[in-house]
Amino acid sequence: MYDLIIKGGHVIDPANDIDDDMDVAVVGDRIAAVDRDIPSEKAGKVANVDGYYVTPGLIDIHLHAYGGYKGWMFPDEHVLPHGVTTVVDTGGAGWKKFEHFRETIIADSRTRVLALINIVGAGMEGAVEQDTSEMDPIPCAAMISKYPEHVIGSKTAHFGGPGWEAVDGAIEAARRSGTIAMMDFAPKPTRSYRDLLLDKMSPGDIHTHMYAQHIPLLDENKQVNDYVIEARDKGIIFDLGHGGGSFWFRIAIPSIEQGFLPDTISTDLHKNSALIPNANMTTTMSKCLNMGMSLPDVIMRSTSNPARMIRRAELGTLRVGAEADIAVLDLQYGDFGFVDSGRARMGGDKRLQCMFTVRAGQVVWDLNGLTRPEWNTIDEYRRAE
């Protein structure tokens, strides 16, 4: 009846308000059942996950999976081992390069790869990001609209000029295409963070790198600025966006202690952030746990919240009939340490590790072989299915 039963785990599925001991059954590429005590004899394969957490496949809405930007990395090898089944490339390609990205990376990845198109036509290629003549919202919007199955909106990043050209262009491209814009923003005397949030951005737009050192999230008394709270009330989305330089404990911890949590947890994973400060998804989630966030909060901000924010409500859920993207996580307790973008350490006693990942019904990562048969039970010793 079922191809796979993930049995004996604790399911956390915020989209369906499930936080309980449940089994999950898969047929083909779909979730077939989420229930108590699904009989093992009804499946061709049973994975015993007693003591582990079972969640929807994780969604990372900020990483780099396309060239031009020298830090890009192929997604499968770097995200599937961390339970991530959906990623959003954030502006690696502009409208001039997106179709090449689609053909060379998106089409060949087992990970579901979505994209934000850079307002800079050439994309993240160094000095060209400062060329305002490349910031044309009309062809950017046209490319977004041409590939709605892959593209969720527009992106601006790394513009160092005094004006609003990059922000205004990305926002116009998003409005023309009926999508959202993500802002990687550095305040200048001529363009403030307050003005970005309250005057430029619209509800549903995303500010990433919320806990970066250069972002005035906190006032001089280390309190979350009133206008930041006003922006959230307005509907602006705040994304963690760890990266190599954009996540600082000295900003994040006081903010979280005051209840200003990220709406979405993302990694800004690239070649540099993947090393020190180890900005993969499970480690970034573990940092959030050790800064005081609850496990259900962390799971919600890594599954159902990002699915809603990128307007893909069919993702981030274990709903029966949904595509079978699943993460099995071990919450470990011990003496651990975590490093931020300032290369400072924070001790912690909790750490998440991905035990196995299911993408579209197929087991694509299995740390301890929980879904594999024992070697001495295979009658004909060959590659097991």
C-alpha positions in Angstrom: 0.0 0.0 0.0 2.9 2.4 0.8 6.4 2.7 -0.5 7.9 4.0 2.7 6.7 4.5 6.3 8.7 6.7 8.5 7.7 5.2 11.8 7.9 6.1 15.5 9.1 9.7 15.2 7.7 13.0 16.6 6.1 15.0 13.8 6.3 18.8 13.8 4.3 20.2 10.9 3.4 23.8 11.7 1.4 24.2 8.5 -1.1 21.6 9.8 -0.7 22.3 13.5 0.8 18.9 14.3 3.3 18.5 17.1 2.9 14.9 18.2 4.1 11.3 17.9 3.0 10.2 14.4 4.0 8.0 11.5 4.3 9.3 7.9 3.7 7.2 4.9 4.8 7.9 1.3 3.5 6.6 -2.0 5.4 7.6 -5.1 6.3 11.3 -4.7 3.4 12.1 -2.4 2.6 12.1 1.3 0.0 9.3 1.6 -0.8 9.3 5.3 0.1 11.0 8.6 -1.3 9.0 11.4 -0.6 7.0 14.6 0.6 3.5 14.3 0.5 2.9 10.5 1.0 -0.9 10.2 4.5 -1.7 9.1 3.3 -4.6 6.9 1.6 -2.0 4.6 4.9 -0.7 3.3 7.7 -1.9 1.1 10.2 -0.1 3.3 10.0 1.0 7.0 12.4 3.4 8.6 12.3 3.4 12.4 12.9 6.9 13.6 12.1 6.6 17.3 13.6 9.5 19.2 13.9 11.7 16.1 11.8 14.6 14.8 10.0 14.4 11.5 9.4 17.7 9.7 8.5 18.9 6.2 11.6 19.4 4.0 13.4 22.5 5.1 13.2 25.7 2.9 16.3 27.9 2.6 15.2 31.2 1.0 18.7 32.7 0.8 21.7 30.9 -0.7 23.9 31.1 -3.8 23.7 28.4 -6.5 24.8 30.2 -9.6 28.0 31.5 -11.1 29.2 35.0 -11.7 29.3 35.3 -7.9 32.5 33.5 -7.1 31.1 32.0 -3.9 28.4 29.9 -5.5 28.0 26.2 -4.9 26.1 23.3 -6.4 23.0 22.9 -4.2 22.5 19.1 -3.8 25.7 18.2 -2.0 25.5 21.2 0.3 21.8 21.3 1.3 20.2 17.8 1.1 22.5 16.5 3.9 20.9 19.2 6.1 17.3 18.4 5.4 16.8 21.2 2.9 14.7 20.2 -0.1 13.9 23.7 -1.5 16.3 26.6 -1.9 16.1 30.1 -3.4 19.1 31.5 -5.2 19.2 35.2 -4.3 20.2 37.2 -7.3 23.1 35.2 -8.7 21.5 35.7 -12.1 20.0 38.8 -13.5 17.6 38.8 -16.5 20.5 38.4 -18.9 21.7 35.1 -17.3 18.7 33.5 -15.8 17.9 31.1 -18.7 21.5 29.8 -18.5 21.0 29.3 -14.8 17.8 27.4 -15.5 19.4 25.1 -18.0 22.7 24.4 -16.2 21.7 24.3 -12.5 17.9 24.3 -11.9 17.2 21.6 -14.5 19.9 19.2 -13.2 19.4 19.6 -9.4 17.5 17.1 -7.2 16.9 20.0 -4.8 14.0 22.2 -5.8 15.8 25.4 -6.9 13.8 28.6 -7.1 15.2 32.1 -7.8 15.1 35.8 -7.2 16.3 37.6 -10.3 18.9 40.3 -9.7 17.9 43.8 -10.7 21.4 44.1 -12.2 21.0 42.5 -15.6 24.4 40.8 -15.5 23.7 39.5 -11.9 26.2 39.2 -9.1 29.4 39.7 -11.1 31.4 42.1 -9.0 31.8 45.7 -10.2 28.8 45.5 -12.5 26.6 45.5 -9.4 27.4 49.2 -9.1 26.4 50.1 -12.7 23.0 51.8 -12.4 22.5 51.5 -16.2 22.2 47.7 -15.6 19.3 48.2 -13.3 16.4 48.0 -15.7 13.1 46.8 -14.1 11.3 46.2 -17.4 13.3 43.2 -18.7 13.8 42.0 -15.1 10.0 41.9 -14.6 9.5 40.2 -18.0 11.9 37.4 -17.1 10.2 37.0 -13.7 6.9 36.7 -15.5 8.2 34.3 -18.1 9.2 31.6 -15.6 6.7 31.7 -12.7 7.4 28.0 -11.9 11.0 28.9 -11.0 11.1 32.6 -10.1 9.5 34.2 -7.0 10.6 37.8 -7.5 13.5 40.3 -7.7 16.6 41.0 -5.6 19.0 43.8 -4.9 22.3 43.4 -3.2 25.7 45.0 -2.7 24.9 48.4 -4.2 27.2 51.0 -2.6 26.1 54.2 -4.2 24.3 57.0 -2.4 21.0 56.7 -4.2 18.0 54.3 -4.3 18.4 53.1 -7.9 18.9 49.4 -6.9 16.1 49.4 -4.4 13.7 51.3 -6.6 14.5 49.1 -9.6 14.0 45.8 -7.7 10.7 47.1 -6.2 9.4 48.2 -9.6 10.3 44.8 -11.2 8.4 43.1 -8.4 5.4 45.3 -8.7 5.3 44.9 -12.5 5.5 41.1 -12.2 3.1 40.8 -9.3 5.8 39.3 -7.1 8.0 40.2 -4.1 11.4 41.9 -3.7 14.2 40.9 -1.4 16.5 43.6 -0.1 20.2 43.1 0.9 20.7 46.7 2.0 23.5 48.8 3.5 22.3 52.2 5.0 24.0 55.4 3.8 23.6 59.0 4.9 21.5 59.5 1.9 19.3 56.4 2.3 18.3 55.2 5.7 17.1 51.8 7.0 13.9 53.5 8.3 13.1 54.9 4.9 13.7 51.5 3.3 11.3 49.7 5.6 8.6 52.3 5.9 8.7 54.3 2.6 10.1 52.0 0.0 9.1 48.4 0.8 5.6 47.0 0.6 3.9 44.2 2.7 5.4 40.9 1.7 8.8 42.3 0.6 11.7 40.7 2.5 14.6 42.4 4.2 17.4 39.8 4.6 20.5 40.0 6.9 18.3 41.4 9.7 21.0 40.6 12.4 23.9 42.1 10.4 26.3 44.5 12.2 25.6 47.2 9.7 21.8 47.1 10.2 20.4 49.5 12.9 17.9 47.0 14.2 18.7 48.1 17.7 18.9 51.7 19.1 21.6 53.1 21.3 20.1 51.3 24.3 20.1 47.9 22.6 16.3 48.0 22.1 14.6 47.1 18.9 13.9 50.3 17.1 10.3 51.4 17.1 10.3 51.8 13.3 11.4 48.2 12.9 8.5 47.0 14.9 6.2 49.3 12.9 7.6 47.8 9.7 6.8 44.3 10.8 3.3 45.4 11.8 3.0 46.8 8.2 3.9 43.4 6.8 7.6 43.6 6.0 9.3 40.2 6.3 12.5 39.9 8.3 14.8 37.1 7.1 17.9 35.9 9.1 20.2 35.5 6.1 23.3 34.3 8.0 26.1 34.4 5.5 29.8 35.1 6.1 29.3 38.7 7.4 25.6 39.2 8.2 24.8 37.4 11.5 26.1 38.8 14.7 25.2 37.4 18.2 25.5 40.9 19.6 22.5 41.9 17.5 20.6 38.7 17.3 20.6 37.7 21.0 19.2 41.1 22.4 16.6 41.1 19.6 15.4 37.6 20.3 15.4 38.2 24.0 13.0 41.1 23.2 10.8 38.8 21.1 11.9 40.1 17.7 12.4 36.7 16.0 13.2 36.2 12.4 10.2 35.5 10.2 12.3 33.1 8.2 15.6 31.3 8.9 18.0 31.2 6.0 21.7 30.6 5.5 23.1 32.8 2.7 25.2 29.7 2.1 28.2 30.1 -0.2 31.8 29.0 -0.3 33.0 31.2 2.5 30.0 31.0 4.8 30.0 27.2 4.5 33.3 27.0 6.4 33.7 29.5 9.3 31.0 30.5 10.4 29.5 27.2 9.3 26.3 28.7 7.9 24.4 25.6 6.8 20.8 25.2 7.7 20.9 22.8 10.6 23.7 24.7 12.3 21.9 28.0 11.7 18.7 26.5 13.2 20.8 25.2 16.1 22.1 28.7 16.8 18.6 30.0 17.0 17.7 27.2 19.5 20.6 28.2 21.7 19.6 31.9 21.5 16.3 31.0 23.1 13.9 30.1 20.3 11.8 27.0 20.8 12.1 24.0 18.5 8.5 24.5 17.0 9.4 28.1 16.4 12.6 27.2 14.6 10.8 24.5 12.5 8.0 26.9 11.6 10.5 29.5 10.4 12.3 26.9 8.3 9.2 25.3 6.7 5.7 26.8 6.6 6.8 30.4 7.1 9.2 30.6 4.2 6.7 28.7 2.0 4.1 31.4 2.7 6.6 34.2 2.3 7.7 33.0 -1.2 4.1 32.3 -2.1 4.5 28.6 -2.4 2.0 27.4 0.1 2.1 23.9 -1.3 5.6 23.5 0.1 6.7 23.2 3.8 3.9 20.8 4.7 3.3 17.1 5.3 -0.3 17.5 4.2 -1.7 14.3 2.6 -1.3 14.7 -1.2 1.6 17.2 -0.9 4.9 16.3 -2.6 6.9 14.1 -0.2 9.7 16.4 0.9 10.7 15.3 4.5 13.5 15.9 6.9 14.3 13.6 9.9 16.2 15.5 12.5 18.0 14.5 15.7 18.0 17.0 18.5 21.2 16.3 20.4 22.1 17.5 23.8 25.7 18.1 24.9 28.5 20.7 25.1 28.6 22.5 21.8 29.8 25.8 20.4 28.7 28.0 17.6 30.4 30.9 15.7 28.9 34.0 14.2 29.9 36.2 11.3 32.2 38.2 13.6 34.0 34.9 14.4 32.8 35.1 18.0 31.8 31.9 19.9 28.6 31.2 21.7 28.3 28.0 23.8 25.2 25.9 23.6 23.7 22.6 24.8 21.5 21.8 21.8 22.3 20.8 18.2 20.2 19.6 15.3 21.6 17.0 12.9 19.8 15.6 9.9 19.5 11.8 9.9 17.9 11.5 6.5 16.2 13.5 3.8 13.4 12.6 1.4 12.9 14.7 -1.7 9.9 14.0 -3.9 9.5 10.6 -2.3 13.1 9.5 -2.8 15.6 9.1 0.1 18.5 11.4 -1.1 20.5 11.5 2.2 20.7 8.8 4.9 23.4 9.4 7.5 23.1 6.1 9.4 21.4 4.0 6.8 18.1 4.0 8.6 16.2 3.4 5.3 18.6 0.7 4.1 18.4 -3.1 4.6 20.9 -4.9 6.7 23.7 -6.4 4.6 23.1 -10.0 5.8 19.4 -9.9 5.0 19.8 -9.4 1.3 19.4 -12.8 -0.5 21.1 -11.7 -3.7 24.0 -9.5 -2.6 23.7 -6.6 -4.9 22.9 -2.9 -4.8 19.8 -2.7 -2.6 16.8 -0.6 -3.8 
